[in-house]
């Protein structure tokens, strides 16, 4: 297994693998001992972040997505292809053995007739400078990067499934709230109409109540559309036809303290995308070194043995075997600059990957810091909106009594009802945002601190 490299030594590693030409040094990436946004007590590290939500339906959906999602399947196929390429790269270090059988027809002269030949030819490229070994290492590291990509795809799809599932549940809660609002507005309209028939209310009150009901009905239609779209998003992640048949029935989970994310340095060895970037960086270093060594002389050893004659059985007559052994030492003299161009290209590619690795590390740190910071602020938001809902409920009860006694107007009643609906809608959104952010945190810190983020690959 490749030992992971930290961003601030990434370019040094590449420079060690590519002594000619040398690469410019990159400024070290200073990382603190802990995440700066982490100011409160944390919970235990997640052993399985999906199970940690306490939602059996979510676990089933994630398992289904990992088995059927096209992105995961494509990533697995890419891994198989990379492993096959690695085996092919390593095979070039081994001797080759070929067998041949020939039939020759001659017409005219003393040599007329049919002749047969049978032979074996063996060859071996002596890896004097280690160029073939470097290519084999580069292939192996590319396969390791593809495996990390597969783990990363599984983690990403698991997180996307969790987000889609709770987005669907949020949409279902908002739809139910909008439906309750329509029911409430309908009852209010009935009350206003009765009061109007008794001569207590004015016709403008009736029209105002009807307008409020129509607005609530429009909001309900919008919420139903959002819920249907959320259902189709989830079905697509599961590899199913997006019929909008899945319904959200689990609500939103109550969250504990943010899990301990570990140290920033440890993050570099957990995140699949950083593991893949690290492996590709090392692979590029070996490829650059192999391209440089292609300028050196090469030694090829070959040997052959053959037999033949005018009769088919002569081809299998061991007494007539002819054998040869040859050693060829070749050195490139003029290739139009192709070898040096390939050397420079490989070195530039290694330098590019070094910069991309540092960028990926910075992105990982930013995502983690943002998720930790957002969790604390969203918790405060949820608490404040919970108080807002309680106050809005009590205010509505008071206005309803005042309206029944003729003290409050229809506008005050509708305003109180609207404030309660808005407060409840904002509370649902805030709770959903915090759940979504918690999933984002698990995605940022790679789940259970292992490559694959707690979504362990199956037995295959």
ABEGO torsion letter per residue (X at the ends): XBBBBBAAAAAAAAAAABAOBBBBBBBBBBBBABBAABABBBBBBBABAAAAAGBAAAAAAAAAAAAABAAAAAAAAAAAAAAAAAAAAAAAABBBBBBBBBBBBBBEEAABEBBBBBBBBBBBBBBAAGAAAAAAAAAAAAAAAAAAAAAAAAAAAAAAAAAAAAAAAAAAAAAAAAAAAAAAAAAAAAAAAAAAAAGABBAAAAAAAAAAAAAAAAAAAAAAAAAAAAAAAAAAAAGBBBAGABBBAAEBBBBBBBBBAEBAAAAAAABAAAAAAAAAAAAAAAAAAAAAAAABBBBBBBBBBBBBEABAAAAABAAABBBBBBBBBBBBABAGGAAAAAAAAAAAAAAAAAAAAAAAAAAAAAAAAAAAAAAAAAAAAAAAAAAAAAAAAAAAAAAAAAAAAGABBAAAAAAAAAAAAAAAAAAAAAAAAAAAAAAAAAAAAGEAGBBGGGBBBBAX
